[in-house]
Structure formats: structure tokens, C-alpha cells
């Protein structure tokens, strides 16, 4: 009788472990989807950041050119 009880307990334990494994697999799939979404967002934000940096660099160059032009105009006005 003990062996029947042991077998029954083992069957119950296997069922419990299989259910837990299904839960873990489901959670793993969910986390893979979340990770994929986060990766997409990160790449999108990275592209946007690169564009913003390029724009800021262009504005900085334009600002330098305008300052130089302003200096030259002041010199011209000072010489007259």
C-alpha cells in the first residue's frame, strides 16, 4: 500500500511541477515581449537623441558663424 501512496504522491508532485513549469514558461514569454518592446523603444529614443545632437551641433555652428559676423560688423561700424 505504501508504494501506491508513494506513486500517487509522485504523480501529484509531477502535476504540480508541470503546472509551475507552464507558469514559468508563460512568464518567460511575457518578459520576452516586454524586452522586445523596451528594445524597440530604446532604439527609437536613441535615433531621436542622435538627431537632436546633430541639430544642436548644427545650431552651435550657426551660432558661431553669427557671432563672427556680428564681430565683423561691429569692427566695420567702429572703423567708420
Number of C-alpha atoms within 10 A of each C-alpha: 6 7 8 9 10 11 12 12 12 12 12 12 12 12 12 12 12 12 12 12 12 12 12 12 12 12 12 12 12 12 12 12 12 12 12 12 12 12 12 12 12 12 12 11 12 12 12 12 12 11 12 12 12 12 12 12 12 12 12 12 12 12 12 12 12 12 12 12 12 12 12 12 12 11 11 10 9 8 7 5
